[in-house]
Amino acid sequence: MVDIIHRVGIKSPAVQVYKALTTIDGLANWWTEEVEGDDRVGGKIEFTFRSVTGELKGKFVMEVRELNAQKDVRWLCVEGSDEWVGTEITFQLSQQDNQTIIIFGHRNWREAVEFTAHCSMKWAVFLLSLREYVETGKGKASPYDLKIDNWN
């Protein structure tokens, strides 16, 4: 199994970061603007990615597996690309100095493929969008995210 792991610091209390990770409105401000579903444990959240012109680029459904206030968020991908289905997305939060540190994981990929490399870089882009959103009130959610290659 292969894991994507990133670490990022956000100059904000954990309560604000946690809200951005666990509410439909929060998620729509840093990952993709098109988010809907049930953000409670056991619920499913659908994330749709489109180009600026509206062309469908991808869709993922995450089952919310764990929410520990201001500490942990865990999702299981139940619909989407073959590489993603069955993987887990995790956010572990801790307060260090004047920052909330996130240890992000996209875990349990069956194998490292070219798409894994693309997703690793895109997760870094979106984690920086999360930081920008929490610190300034404005992130760069899809479709206005930083484009990194010919796949987006």
N, CA, C and O atoms as a GROMACS GRO file, in nm:
protein
  608
    1MET      N    1   0.084  -0.119   0.000
    1MET     CA    2   0.000   0.000   0.000
    1MET      C    3   0.088   0.125   0.000
    1MET      O    4   0.198   0.126   0.055
    2VAL      N    5   0.036   0.230  -0.062
    2VAL     CA    6   0.108   0.356  -0.076
    2VAL      C    7   0.027   0.467  -0.009
    2VAL      O    8  -0.096   0.469  -0.021
    3ASP      N    9   0.095   0.558   0.060
    3ASP     CA   10   0.029   0.672   0.124
    3ASP      C   11   0.087   0.802   0.070
    3ASP      O   12   0.207   0.812   0.046
    4ILE      N   13   0.000   0.900   0.052
    4ILE     CA   14   0.042   1.037   0.029
    4ILE      C   15   0.033   1.106   0.164
    4ILE      O   16  -0.070   1.096   0.231
    5ILE      N   17   0.139   1.174   0.206
    5ILE     CA   18   0.140   1.241   0.335
    5ILE      C   19   0.197   1.382   0.318
    5ILE      O   20   0.299   1.401   0.251
    6HIS      N   21   0.130   1.479   0.378
    6HIS     CA   22   0.178   1.618   0.378
    6HIS      C   23   0.163   1.676   0.517
    6HIS      O   24   0.081   1.631   0.597
    7ARG      N   25   0.244   1.778   0.546
    7ARG     CA   26   0.235   1.852   0.673
    7ARG      C   27   0.229   2.000   0.639
    7ARG      O   28   0.310   2.050   0.561
    8VAL      N   29   0.133   2.070   0.698
    8VAL     CA   30   0.120   2.213   0.674
    8VAL      C   31   0.077   2.282   0.803
    8VAL      O   32   0.000   2.226   0.882
    9GLY      N   33   0.128   2.404   0.824
    9GLY     CA   34   0.090   2.484   0.940
    9GLY      C   35  -0.002   2.597   0.898
    9GLY      O   36   0.018   2.660   0.794
   10ILE      N   37  -0.103   2.622   0.980
   10ILE     CA   38  -0.200   2.728   0.954
   10ILE      C   39  -0.204   2.819   1.076
   10ILE      O   40  -0.224   2.771   1.188
   11LYS      N   41  -0.183   2.947   1.056
   11LYS     CA   42  -0.182   3.043   1.167
   11LYS      C   43  -0.326   3.077   1.206
   11LYS      O   44  -0.378   3.184   1.175
   12SER      N   45  -0.386   2.984   1.276
   12SER     CA   46  -0.525   2.999   1.320
   12SER      C   47  -0.553   2.892   1.426
   12SER      O   48  -0.488   2.787   1.426
   13PRO      N   49  -0.647   2.918   1.515
   13PRO     CA   50  -0.684   2.815   1.613
   13PRO      C   51  -0.742   2.690   1.545
   13PRO      O   52  -0.802   2.698   1.438
   14ALA      N   53  -0.722   2.577   1.609
   14ALA     CA   54  -0.769   2.449   1.553
   14ALA      C   55  -0.919   2.450   1.527
   14ALA      O   56  -0.966   2.384   1.434
   15VAL      N   57  -0.995   2.522   1.607
   15VAL     CA   58  -1.140   2.525   1.588
   15VAL      C   59  -1.177   2.578   1.448
   15VAL      O   60  -1.271   2.528   1.386
   16GLN      N   61  -1.104   2.677   1.399
   16GLN     CA   62  -1.131   2.733   1.266
   16GLN      C   63  -1.090   2.636   1.156
   16GLN      O   64  -1.162   2.620   1.056
   17VAL      N   65  -0.976   2.571   1.173
   17VAL     CA   66  -0.929   2.473   1.074
   17VAL      C   67  -1.026   2.356   1.069
   17VAL      O   68  -1.064   2.310   0.961
   18TYR      N   69  -1.066   2.309   1.184
   18TYR     CA   70  -1.159   2.196   1.194
   18TYR      C   71  -1.291   2.229   1.122
   18TYR      O   72  -1.345   2.145   1.050
   19LYS      N   73  -1.341   2.350   1.140
   19LYS     CA   74  -1.465   2.392   1.073
   19LYS      C   75  -1.449   2.390   0.922
   19LYS      O   76  -1.542   2.352   0.850
   20ALA      N   77  -1.333   2.430   0.872
   20ALA     CA   78  -1.307   2.430   0.727
   20ALA      C   79  -1.300   2.288   0.671
   20ALA      O   80  -1.326   2.266   0.553
   21LEU      N   81  -1.266   2.192   0.756
   21LEU     CA   82  -1.254   2.052   0.713
   21LEU      C   83  -1.382   1.971   0.731
   21LEU      O   84  -1.394   1.862   0.675
   22THR      N   85  -1.477   2.022   0.807
   22THR     CA   86  -1.591   1.939   0.846
   22THR      C   87  -1.727   1.995   0.811
   22THR      O   88  -1.829   1.935   0.846
   23THR      N   89  -1.733   2.107   0.742
   23THR     CA   90  -1.862   2.162   0.700
   23THR      C   91  -1.866   2.174   0.549
   23THR      O   92  -1.763   2.194   0.484
   24ILE      N   93  -1.984   2.162   0.493
   24ILE     CA   94  -2.000   2.173   0.348
   24ILE      C   95  -1.950   2.309   0.301
   24ILE      O   96  -1.878   2.317   0.201
   25ASP      N   97  -1.988   2.415   0.371
   25ASP     CA   98  -1.944   2.549   0.334
   25ASP      C   99  -1.791   2.562   0.343
   25ASP      O  100  -1.728   2.618   0.254
   26GLY      N  101  -1.734   2.512   0.450
   26GLY     CA  102  -1.589   2.518   0.466
   26GLY      C  103  -1.517   2.446   0.353
   26GLY      O  104  -1.424   2.502   0.294
   27LEU      N  105  -1.558   2.325   0.322
   27LEU     CA  106  -1.495   2.245   0.216
   27LEU      C  107  -1.506   2.313   0.080
   27LEU      O  108  -1.414   2.307  -0.001
   28ALA      N  109  -1.620   2.378   0.055
   28ALA     CA  110  -1.642   2.444  -0.074
   28ALA      C  111  -1.555   2.568  -0.093
   28ALA      O  112  -1.543   2.619  -0.204
   29ASN      N  113  -1.495   2.614   0.014
   29ASN     CA  114  -1.410   2.733   0.005
   29ASN      C  115  -1.264   2.703  -0.019
   29ASN      O  116  -1.186   2.795  -0.045
   30TRP      N  117  -1.223   2.575  -0.011
   30TRP     CA  118  -1.081   2.546  -0.034
   30TRP      C  119  -1.054   2.426  -0.124
   30TRP      O  120  -0.945   2.418  -0.182
   31TRP      N  121  -1.150   2.331  -0.138
   31TRP     CA  122  -1.121   2.213  -0.221
   31TRP      C  123  -1.193   2.223  -0.355
   31TRP      O  124  -1.126   2.235  -0.458
   32THR      N  125  -1.323   2.218  -0.356
   32THR     CA  126  -1.399   2.239  -0.479
   32THR      C  127  -1.527   2.312  -0.443
   32THR      O  128  -1.588   2.285  -0.339
   33GLU      N  129  -1.567   2.403  -0.528
   33GLU     CA  130  -1.687   2.482  -0.499
   33GLU      C  131  -1.814   2.397  -0.500
   33GLU      O  132  -1.914   2.435  -0.439
   34GLU      N  133  -1.810   2.284  -0.569
   34GLU     CA  134  -1.929   2.201  -0.584
   34GLU      C  135  -1.925   2.084  -0.484
   34GLU      O  136  -1.871   1.978  -0.513
   35VAL      N  137  -1.983   2.108  -0.366
   35VAL     CA  138  -1.984   2.011  -0.257
   35VAL      C  139  -2.127   1.999  -0.206
   35VAL      O  140  -2.196   2.100  -0.187
   36GLU      N  141  -2.171   1.875  -0.183
   36GLU     CA  142  -2.303   1.856  -0.123
   36GLU      C  143  -2.305   1.725  -0.046
   36GLU      O  144  -2.224   1.636  -0.070
   37GLY      N  145  -2.398   1.714   0.047
   37GLY     CA  146  -2.413   1.590   0.121
   37GLY      C  147  -2.427   1.612   0.269
   37GLY      O  148  -2.458   1.721   0.316
   38ASP      N  149  -2.404   1.505   0.343
   38ASP     CA  150  -2.421   1.500   0.487
   38ASP      C  151  -2.282   1.495   0.551
   38ASP      O  152  -2.210   1.396   0.535
   39ASP      N  153  -2.245   1.600   0.621
   39ASP     CA  154  -2.110   1.611   0.676
   39ASP      C  155  -2.096   1.552   0.818
   39ASP      O  156  -1.995   1.577   0.885
   40ARG      N  157  -2.195   1.475   0.862
   40ARG     CA  158  -2.188   1.411   0.994
   40ARG      C  159  -2.127   1.270   0.980
   40ARG      O  160  -2.123   1.215   0.871
   41VAL      N  161  -2.081   1.213   1.091
   41VAL     CA  162  -2.027   1.077   1.089
   41VAL      C  163  -2.132   0.982   1.032
   41VAL      O  164  -2.247   0.983   1.074
   42GLY      N  165  -2.090   0.901   0.936
   42GLY     CA  166  -2.180   0.809   0.868
   42GLY      C  167  -2.239   0.868   0.742
   42GLY      O  168  -2.292   0.795   0.658
   43GLY      N  169  -2.231   1.000   0.727
   43GLY     CA  170  -2.285   1.066   0.609
   43GLY      C  171  -2.190   1.055   0.492
   43GLY      O  172  -2.075   1.014   0.506
   44LYS      N  173  -2.241   1.094   0.375
   44LYS     CA  174  -2.159   1.093   0.254
   44LYS      C  175  -2.156   1.234   0.194
   44LYS      O  176  -2.258   1.303   0.187
   45ILE      N  177  -2.037   1.273   0.152
   45ILE     CA  178  -2.017   1.405   0.091
   45ILE      C  179  -1.970   1.382  -0.052
   45ILE      O  180  -1.877   1.305  -0.077
   46GLU      N  181  -2.036   1.449  -0.145
   46GLU     CA  182  -2.000   1.439  -0.287
   46GLU      C  183  -1.923   1.564  -0.329
   46GLU      O  184  -1.969   1.676  -0.309
   47PHE      N  185  -1.807   1.542  -0.388
   47PHE     CA  186  -1.720   1.649  -0.436
   47PHE      C  187  -1.713   1.638  -0.588
   47PHE      O  188  -1.670   1.536  -0.642
   48THR      N  189  -1.755   1.743  -0.658
   48THR     CA  190  -1.752   1.744  -0.804
   48THR      C  191  -1.651   1.848  -0.850
   48THR      O  192  -1.650   1.961  -0.802
   49PHE      N  193  -1.568   1.808  -0.945
   49PHE     CA  194  -1.464   1.895  -1.000
   49PHE      C  195  -1.496   1.922  -1.146
   49PHE      O  196  -1.520   1.830  -1.224
   50ARG      N  197  -1.497   2.051  -1.182
   50ARG     CA  198  -1.525   2.093  -1.319
   50ARG      C  199  -1.419   2.193  -1.364
   50ARG      O  200  -1.350   2.253  -1.282
   51SER      N  201  -1.408   2.209  -1.493
   51SER     CA  202  -1.326   2.316  -1.548
   51SER      C  203  -1.400   2.448  -1.529
   51SER      O  204  -1.517   2.448  -1.492
   52VAL      N  205  -1.333   2.557  -1.554
   52VAL     CA  206  -1.396   2.689  -1.544
   52VAL      C  207  -1.514   2.699  -1.640
   52VAL      O  208  -1.610   2.772  -1.613
   53THR      N  209  -1.509   2.626  -1.751
   53THR     CA  210  -1.617   2.629  -1.850
   53THR      C  211  -1.728   2.529  -1.818
   53THR      O  212  -1.827   2.522  -1.891
   54GLY      N  213  -1.714   2.452  -1.710
   54GLY     CA  214  -1.819   2.360  -1.668
   54GLY      C  215  -1.799   2.214  -1.707
   54GLY      O  216  -1.882   2.130  -1.672
   55GLU      N  217  -1.692   2.183  -1.777
   55GLU     CA  218  -1.665   2.043  -1.816
   55GLU      C  219  -1.634   1.960  -1.692
   55GLU      O  220  -1.550   1.998  -1.609
   56LEU      N  221  -1.702   1.845  -1.679
   56LEU     CA  222  -1.679   1.757  -1.566
   56LEU      C  223  -1.539   1.697  -1.573
   56LEU      O  224  -1.500   1.638  -1.674
   57LYS      N  225  -1.464   1.715  -1.464
   57LYS     CA  226  -1.327   1.662  -1.457
   57LYS      C  227  -1.320   1.540  -1.365
   57LYS      O  228  -1.234   1.453  -1.384
   58GLY      N  229  -1.408   1.533  -1.266
   58GLY     CA  230  -1.407   1.421  -1.174
   58GLY      C  231  -1.508   1.439  -1.063
   58GLY      O  232  -1.554   1.550  -1.036
   59LYS      N  233  -1.542   1.327  -1.000
   59LYS     CA  234  -1.639   1.329  -0.890
   59LYS      C  235  -1.599   1.221  -0.791
   59LYS      O  236  -1.565   1.109  -0.830
   60PHE      N  237  -1.603   1.256  -0.662
   60PHE     CA  238  -1.568   1.163  -0.557
   60PHE      C  239  -1.673   1.170  -0.447
   60PHE      O  240  -1.725   1.278  -0.417
   61VAL      N  241  -1.704   1.057  -0.389
   61VAL     CA  242  -1.794   1.052  -0.274
   61VAL      C  243  -1.716   0.997  -0.156
   61VAL      O  244  -1.657   0.889  -0.164
   62MET      N  245  -1.718   1.073  -0.047
   62MET     CA  246  -1.648   1.034   0.075
   62MET      C  247  -1.750   1.003   0.184
   62MET      O  248  -1.844   1.079   0.207
   63GLU      N  249  -1.731   0.890   0.250
   63GLU     CA  250  -1.810   0.859   0.368
   63GLU      C  251  -1.734   0.913   0.489
   63GLU      O  252  -1.616   0.884   0.508
   64VAL      N  253  -1.802   0.993   0.569
   64VAL     CA  254  -1.739   1.049   0.688
   64VAL      C  255  -1.728   0.938   0.793
   64VAL      O  256  -1.830   0.889   0.842
   65ARG      N  257  -1.606   0.899   0.826
   65ARG     CA  258  -1.582   0.787   0.916
   65ARG      C  259  -1.555   0.831   1.059
   65ARG      O  260  -1.593   0.762   1.154
   66GLU      N  261  -1.488   0.946   1.075
   66GLU     CA  262  -1.450   0.987   1.210
   66GLU      C  263  -1.439   1.139   1.216
   66GLU      O  264  -1.384   1.202   1.126
   67LEU      N  265  -1.492   1.196   1.323
   67LEU     CA  266  -1.480   1.339   1.352
   67LEU      C  267  -1.452   1.352   1.501
   67LEU      O  268  -1.540   1.328   1.583
   68ASN      N  269  -1.331   1.390   1.536
   68ASN     CA  270  -1.293   1.417   1.675
   68ASN      C  271  -1.260   1.565   1.684
   68ASN      O  272  -1.157   1.610   1.634
   69ALA      N  273  -1.349   1.639   1.747
   69ALA     CA  274  -1.343   1.784   1.748
   69ALA      C  275  -1.201   1.839   1.762
   69ALA      O  276  -1.131   1.812   1.860
   70GLN      N  277  -1.161   1.915   1.663
   70GLN     CA  278  -1.033   1.986   1.659
   70GLN      C  279  -0.912   1.894   1.664
   70GLN      O  280  -0.802   1.940   1.694
   71LYS      N  281  -0.930   1.764   1.635
   71LYS     CA  282  -0.818   1.670   1.639
   71LYS      C  283  -0.805   1.584   1.514
   71LYS      O  284  -0.698   1.577   1.454
   72ASP      N  285  -0.913   1.517   1.475
   72ASP     CA  286  -0.906   1.421   1.365
   72ASP      C  287  -1.029   1.428   1.276
   72ASP      O  288  -1.141   1.450   1.322
   73VAL      N  289  -1.005   1.408   1.146
   73VAL     CA  290  -1.110   1.393   1.047
   73VAL      C  291  -1.068   1.275   0.960
   73VAL      O  292  -0.953   1.268   0.916
   74ARG      N  293  -1.162   1.182   0.936
   74ARG     CA  294  -1.128   1.066   0.852
   74ARG      C  295  -1.244   1.035   0.760
   74ARG      O  296  -1.358   1.021   0.804
   75TRP      N  297  -1.212   1.024   0.631
   75TRP     CA  298  -1.310   0.987   0.529
   75TRP      C  299  -1.265   0.859   0.460
   75TRP      O  300  -1.146   0.828   0.455
   76LEU      N  301  -1.362   0.785   0.405
   76LEU     CA  302  -1.336   0.672   0.319
   76LEU      C  303  -1.394   0.704   0.183
   76LEU      O  304  -1.511   0.740   0.173
   77CYS      N  305  -1.314   0.691   0.076
   77CYS     CA  306  -1.365   0.716  -0.058
   77CYS      C  307  -1.447   0.595  -0.101
   77CYS      O  308  -1.396   0.483  -0.108
   78VAL      N  309  -1.576   0.618  -0.129
   78VAL     CA  310  -1.666   0.509  -0.167
   78VAL      C  311  -1.708   0.515  -0.314
   78VAL      O  312  -1.760   0.417  -0.367
   79GLU      N  313  -1.686   0.629  -0.379
   79GLU     CA  314  -1.713   0.641  -0.522
   79GLU      C  315  -1.612   0.736  -0.583
   79GLU      O  316  -1.571   0.834  -0.520
   80GLY      N  317  -1.572   0.706  -0.706
   80GLY     CA  318  -1.477   0.791  -0.776
   80GLY      C  319  -1.390   0.709  -0.867
   80GLY      O  320  -1.429   0.601  -0.912
   81SER      N  321  -1.272   0.759  -0.895
   81SER     CA  322  -1.180   0.686  -0.981
   81SER      C  323  -1.138   0.555  -0.913
   81SER      O  324  -1.136   0.545  -0.790
   82ASP      N  325  -1.106   0.455  -0.993
   82ASP     CA  326  -1.068   0.324  -0.939
   82ASP      C  327  -0.955   0.335  -0.838
   82ASP      O  328  -0.954   0.264  -0.737
   83GLU      N  329  -0.858   0.425  -0.865
   83GLU     CA  330  -0.744   0.439  -0.775
   83GLU      C  331  -0.784   0.492  -0.638
   83GLU      O  332  -0.719   0.462  -0.538
   84TRP      N  333  -0.891   0.571  -0.632
   84TRP     CA  334  -0.932   0.634  -0.507
   84TRP      C  335  -1.026   0.547  -0.423
   84TRP      O  336  -1.020   0.552  -0.300
   85VAL      N  337  -1.112   0.469  -0.488
   85VAL     CA  338  -1.211   0.392  -0.412
   85VAL      C  339  -1.141   0.299  -0.314
   85VAL      O  340  -1.053   0.221  -0.352
   86GLY      N  341  -1.181   0.307  -0.188
   86GLY     CA  342  -1.120   0.226  -0.082
   86GLY      C  343  -1.006   0.296  -0.010
   86GLY      O  344  -0.956   0.244   0.090
   87THR      N  345  -0.963   0.413  -0.059
   87THR     CA  346  -0.857   0.486   0.010
   87THR      C  347  -0.917   0.570   0.122
   87THR      O  348  -1.036   0.600   0.121
   88GLU      N  349  -0.833   0.607   0.217
   88GLU     CA  350  -0.876   0.692   0.328
   88GLU      C  351  -0.808   0.827   0.321
   88GLU      O  352  -0.690   0.837   0.288
   89ILE      N  353  -0.883   0.929   0.353
   89ILE     CA  354  -0.832   1.065   0.363
   89ILE      C  355  -0.834   1.100   0.511
   89ILE      O  356  -0.938   1.089   0.576
   90THR      N  357  -0.719   1.144   0.564
   90THR     CA  358  -0.711   1.175   0.707
   90THR      C  359  -0.649   1.313   0.728
   90THR      O  360  -0.558   1.354   0.656
   91PHE      N  361  -0.700   1.383   0.827
   91PHE     CA  362  -0.647   1.511   0.871
   91PHE      C  363  -0.628   1.501   1.022
   91PHE      O  364  -0.725   1.485   1.095
   92GLN      N  365  -0.504   1.509   1.068
   92GLN     CA  366  -0.475   1.508   1.212
   92GLN      C  367  -0.428   1.648   1.249
   92GLN      O  368  -0.334   1.701   1.190
   93LEU      N  369  -0.495   1.709   1.347
   93LEU     CA  370  -0.466   1.846   1.386
   93LEU      C  371  -0.400   1.850   1.523
   93LEU      O  372  -0.436   1.775   1.613
   94SER      N  373  -0.302   1.940   1.536
   94SER     CA  374  -0.242   1.966   1.666
   94SER      C  375  -0.204   2.113   1.672
   94SER      O  376  -0.172   2.174   1.570
   95GLN      N  377  -0.208   2.168   1.791
   95GLN     CA  378  -0.170   2.308   1.812
   95GLN      C  379  -0.023   2.311   1.850
   95GLN      O  380   0.016   2.249   1.950
   96GLN      N  381   0.059   2.381   1.773
   96GLN     CA  382   0.202   2.394   1.801
   96GLN      C  383   0.240   2.540   1.782
   96GLN      O  384   0.222   2.597   1.675
   97ASP      N  385   0.292   2.598   1.888
   97ASP     CA  386   0.326   2.741   1.886
   97ASP      C  387   0.201   2.820   1.850
   97ASP      O  388   0.098   2.803   1.914
   98ASN      N  389   0.208   2.904   1.748
   98ASN     CA  390   0.091   2.984   1.710
   98ASN      C  391   0.022   2.926   1.587
   98ASN      O  392  -0.048   2.999   1.516
   99GLN      N  393   0.040   2.799   1.561
   99GLN     CA  394  -0.017   2.738   1.441
   99GLN      C  395  -0.095   2.611   1.474
   99GLN      O  396  -0.070   2.544   1.574
  100THR      N  397  -0.190   2.581   1.386
  100THR     CA  398  -0.250   2.448   1.385
  100THR      C  399  -0.175   2.370   1.279
  100THR      O  400  -0.172   2.409   1.162
  101ILE      N  401  -0.115   2.260   1.319
  101ILE     CA  402  -0.042   2.174   1.226
  101ILE      C  403  -0.136   2.065   1.179
  101ILE      O  404  -0.202   1.999   1.260
  102ILE      N  405  -0.141   2.046   1.049
  102ILE     CA  406  -0.219   1.936   0.990
  102ILE      C  407  -0.121   1.833   0.936
  102ILE      O  408  -0.032   1.865   0.858
  103ILE      N  409  -0.139   1.710   0.979
  103ILE     CA  410  -0.074   1.597   0.913
  103ILE      C  411  -0.184   1.535   0.827
  103ILE      O  412  -0.279   1.475   0.878
  104PHE      N  413  -0.170   1.552   0.697
  104PHE     CA  414  -0.268   1.504   0.600
  104PHE      C  415  -0.222   1.370   0.545
  104PHE      O  416  -0.103   1.350   0.521
  105GLY      N  417  -0.315   1.280   0.526
  105GLY     CA  418  -0.283   1.154   0.460
  105GLY      C  419  -0.391   1.113   0.362
  105GLY      O  420  -0.510   1.123   0.390
  106HIS      N  421  -0.348   1.068   0.246
  106HIS     CA  422  -0.438   1.000   0.152
  106HIS      C  423  -0.379   0.859   0.144
  106HIS      O  424  -0.282   0.835   0.073
  107ARG      N  425  -0.440   0.768   0.219
  107ARG     CA  426  -0.378   0.641   0.253
  107ARG      C  427  -0.439   0.521   0.181
  107ARG      O  428  -0.554   0.521   0.138
  108ASN      N  429  -0.356   0.419   0.170
  108ASN     CA  430  -0.396   0.287   0.121
  108ASN      C  431  -0.421   0.280  -0.030
  108ASN      O  432  -0.509   0.208  -0.075
  109TRP      N  433  -0.342   0.355  -0.106
  109TRP     CA  434  -0.343   0.336  -0.251
  109TRP      C  435  -0.291   0.195  -0.278
  109TRP      O  436  -0.198   0.149  -0.210
  110ARG      N  437  -0.347   0.127  -0.373
  110ARG     CA  438  -0.302  -0.009  -0.405
  110ARG      C  439  -0.160  -0.010  -0.459
  110ARG      O  440  -0.083  -0.101  -0.430
  111GLU      N  441  -0.124   0.093  -0.538
  111GLU     CA  442   0.011   0.100  -0.594
  111GLU      C  443   0.042   0.246  -0.630
  111GLU      O  444  -0.048   0.328  -0.647
  112ALA      N  445   0.170   0.275  -0.641
  112ALA     CA  446   0.213   0.408  -0.683
  112ALA      C  447   0.210   0.412  -0.836
  112ALA      O  448   0.285   0.341  -0.903
  113VAL      N  449   0.123   0.494  -0.888
  113VAL     CA  450   0.111   0.511  -1.034
  113VAL      C  451   0.124   0.660  -1.066
  113VAL      O  452   0.135   0.742  -0.975
  114GLU      N  453   0.122   0.694  -1.192
  114GLU     CA  454   0.135   0.834  -1.232
  114GLU      C  455   0.026   0.921  -1.168
  114GLU      O  456   0.051   1.036  -1.132
  115PHE      N  457  -0.095   0.866  -1.156
  115PHE     CA  458  -0.206   0.940  -1.096
  115PHE      C  459  -0.178   0.970  -0.948
  115PHE      O  460  -0.223   1.073  -0.896
  116THR      N  461  -0.106   0.882  -0.879
  116THR     CA  462  -0.068   0.906  -0.740
  116THR      C  463   0.019   1.032  -0.732
  116THR      O  464   0.000   1.116  -0.643
  117ALA      N  465   0.114   1.044  -0.823
  117ALA     CA  466   0.203   1.161  -0.825
  117ALA      C  467   0.122   1.288  -0.851
  117ALA      O  468   0.144   1.390  -0.785
  118HIS      N  469   0.030   1.282  -0.946
  118HIS     CA  470  -0.056   1.398  -0.975
  118HIS      C  471  -0.136   1.436  -0.850
  118HIS      O  472  -0.141   1.553  -0.811
  119CYS      N  473  -0.199   1.337  -0.788
  119CYS     CA  474  -0.282   1.364  -0.670
  119CYS      C  475  -0.201   1.417  -0.553
  119CYS      O  476  -0.249   1.503  -0.479
  120SER      N  477  -0.080   1.368  -0.536
  120SER     CA  478   0.005   1.418  -0.428
  120SER      C  479   0.030   1.568  -0.446
  120SER      O  480   0.017   1.645  -0.351
  121MET      N  481   0.064   1.606  -0.567
  121MET     CA  482   0.090   1.748  -0.593
  121MET      C  483  -0.039   1.830  -0.578
  121MET      O  484  -0.035   1.940  -0.523
  122LYS      N  485  -0.152   1.778  -0.626
  122LYS     CA  486  -0.279   1.852  -0.614
  122LYS      C  487  -0.320   1.865  -0.468
  122LYS      O  488  -0.373   1.969  -0.428
  123TRP      N  489  -0.298   1.761  -0.387
  123TRP     CA  490  -0.329   1.773  -0.245
  123TRP      C  491  -0.246   1.885  -0.183
  123TRP      O  492  -0.297   1.961  -0.100
  124ALA      N  493  -0.119   1.896  -0.220
  124ALA     CA  494  -0.036   2.006  -0.168
  124ALA      C  495  -0.097   2.141  -0.207
  124ALA      O  496  -0.104   2.232  -0.125
  125VAL      N  497  -0.140   2.153  -0.331
  125VAL     CA  498  -0.203   2.276  -0.379
  125VAL      C  499  -0.328   2.306  -0.296
  125VAL      O  500  -0.348   2.419  -0.252
  126PHE      N  501  -0.412   2.205  -0.275
  126PHE     CA  502  -0.536   2.228  -0.202
  126PHE      C  503  -0.513   2.252  -0.054
  126PHE      O  504  -0.589   2.327   0.009
  127LEU      N  505  -0.410   2.192   0.004
  127LEU     CA  506  -0.379   2.221   0.145
  127LEU      C  507  -0.333   2.366   0.161
  127LEU      O  508  -0.362   2.430   0.262
  128LEU      N  509  -0.262   2.418   0.063
  128LEU     CA  510  -0.226   2.560   0.066
  128LEU      C  511  -0.349   2.648   0.046
  128LEU      O  512  -0.357   2.757   0.103
  129SER      N  513  -0.445   2.602  -0.034
  129SER     CA  514  -0.572   2.672  -0.048
  129SER      C  515  -0.647   2.673   0.085
  129SER      O  516  -0.706   2.774   0.123
  130LEU      N  517  -0.645   2.561   0.156
  130LEU     CA  518  -0.706   2.553   0.289
  130LEU      C  519  -0.641   2.656   0.382
  130LEU      O  520  -0.710   2.730   0.452
  131ARG      N  521  -0.508   2.660   0.382
  131ARG     CA  522  -0.438   2.756   0.468
  131ARG      C  523  -0.479   2.899   0.432
  131ARG      O  524  -0.509   2.979   0.520
  132GLU      N  525  -0.481   2.929   0.302
  132GLU     CA  526  -0.520   3.064   0.258
  132GLU      C  527  -0.663   3.097   0.301
  132GLU      O  528  -0.691   3.208   0.346
  133TYR      N  529  -0.753   3.001   0.286
  133TYR     CA  530  -0.892   3.022   0.324
  133TYR      C  531  -0.905   3.052   0.474
  133TYR      O  532  -0.971   3.149   0.513
  134VAL      N  533  -0.843   2.969   0.556
  134VAL     CA  534  -0.856   2.988   0.701
  134VAL      C  535  -0.788   3.118   0.746
  134VAL      O  536  -0.841   3.188   0.831
  135GLU      N  537  -0.673   3.149   0.689
  135GLU     CA  538  -0.599   3.268   0.733
  135GLU      C  539  -0.655   3.399   0.677
  135GLU      O  540  -0.645   3.502   0.743
  136THR      N  541  -0.712   3.397   0.556
  136THR     CA  542  -0.755   3.521   0.491
  136THR      C  543  -0.905   3.528   0.460
  136THR      O  544  -0.957   3.635   0.432
  137GLY      N  545  -0.973   3.413   0.465
  137GLY     CA  546  -1.115   3.411   0.430
  137GLY      C  547  -1.140   3.378   0.285
  137GLY      O  548  -1.256   3.370   0.243
  138LYS      N  549  -1.035   3.359   0.205
  138LYS     CA  550  -1.052   3.330   0.062
  138LYS      C  551  -0.951   3.224   0.018
  138LYS      O  552  -0.830   3.249   0.019
  139GLY      N  553  -1.001   3.106  -0.019
  139GLY     CA  554  -0.916   3.001  -0.073
  139GLY      C  555  -0.922   2.999  -0.225
  139GLY      O  556  -0.983   3.086  -0.287
  140LYS      N  557  -0.860   2.898  -0.283
  140LYS     CA  558  -0.863   2.880  -0.428
  140LYS      C  559  -0.919   2.742  -0.459
  140LYS      O  560  -0.847   2.652  -0.504
  141ALA      N  561  -1.047   2.727  -0.434
  141ALA     CA  562  -1.116   2.601  -0.459
  141ALA      C  563  -1.132   2.578  -0.609
  141ALA      O  564  -1.138   2.674  -0.687
  142SER      N  565  -1.138   2.452  -0.649
  142SER     CA  566  -1.165   2.418  -0.788
  142SER      C  567  -1.299   2.480  -0.827
  142SER      O  568  -1.394   2.473  -0.749
  143PRO      N  569  -1.312   2.538  -0.943
  143PRO     CA  570  -1.223   2.531  -1.059
  143PRO      C  571  -1.117   2.640  -1.066
  143PRO      O  572  -1.051   2.655  -1.169
  144TYR      N  573  -1.098   2.718  -0.959
  144TYR     CA  574  -1.005   2.830  -0.961
  144TYR      C  575  -0.871   2.798  -0.893
  144TYR      O  576  -0.796   2.888  -0.855
  145ASP      N  577  -0.844   2.669  -0.876
  145ASP     CA  578  -0.721   2.623  -0.814
  145ASP      C  579  -0.603   2.638  -0.910
  145ASP      O  580  -0.620   2.659  -1.030
  146LEU      N  581  -0.483   2.626  -0.854
  146LEU     CA  582  -0.362   2.627  -0.934
  146LEU      C  583  -0.356   2.501  -1.018
  146LEU      O  584  -0.364   2.390  -0.965
  147LYS      N  585  -0.344   2.516  -1.148
  147LYS     CA  586  -0.334   2.402  -1.240
  147LYS      C  587  -0.188   2.360  -1.247
  147LYS      O  588  -0.099   2.444  -1.264
  148ILE      N  589  -0.163   2.231  -1.235
  148ILE     CA  590  -0.025   2.183  -1.225
  148ILE      C  591   0.023   2.104  -1.346
  148ILE      O  592   0.143   2.088  -1.367
  149ASP      N  593  -0.072   2.053  -1.427
  149ASP     CA  594  -0.031   1.971  -1.541
  149ASP      C  595  -0.145   1.962  -1.641
  149ASP      O  596  -0.243   2.035  -1.629
  150ASN      N  597  -0.133   1.873  -1.739
  150ASN     CA  598  -0.235   1.863  -1.844
  150ASN      C  599  -0.358   1.783  -1.801
  150ASN      O  600  -0.447   1.763  -1.882
  151TRP      N  601  -0.365   1.736  -1.678
  151TRP     CA  602  -0.482   1.661  -1.631
  151TRP      C  603  -0.585   1.749  -1.564
  151TRP      O  604  -0.691   1.701  -1.523
  152ASN      N  605  -0.556   1.879  -1.551
  152ASN     CA  606  -0.658   1.967  -1.492
  152ASN      C  607  -0.657   2.103  -1.555
  152ASN      O  608  -0.737   2.189  -1.517
   0.00000   0.00000   0.00000
